[in-house]
Amino acid sequence: GRGHVDLFAPGVAILSSIHDHGYARNEGTSMAAPVVSGVAALVLAYHPRLTGPQLKDILLRSATRFDQRVLRPGSESERVSFGELSDTGGIVNAYAALQLAAQVAGSR
């Protein structure tokens, strides 16, 4: 929840490589974290002079917010606002992050 999660990324039914040269669908932070890392790397590829704090701010401010109600993780029936589950209440957005990074990098 808030204070522990900054933003979300796709992390369910992600096709990933596994041992023995195969593939399987996995889920969880092990699948979502590489999505956020990939977006961060993409932004830095275009704007390599951004600082770490600037990059984090860009990722957080550019997240796509949702007002929908969802099942609280670990609950079978309790519904909460998606915004209650993280600081941003949103999902990482590569396109919006690149747009915001261009503005930030241009204002230096």
Secondary structure, DSSP 8 states (H G I E B T S, - for coil): -TTT---B---SSEEEEEGGGEEEEE-SHHHHHHHHHHHHHHHHHH-TT--HHHHHHHHHHT-EE---EEE-TT-SS-EEEGGGGSSS-EE--HHHHHHHHHHHHHT-
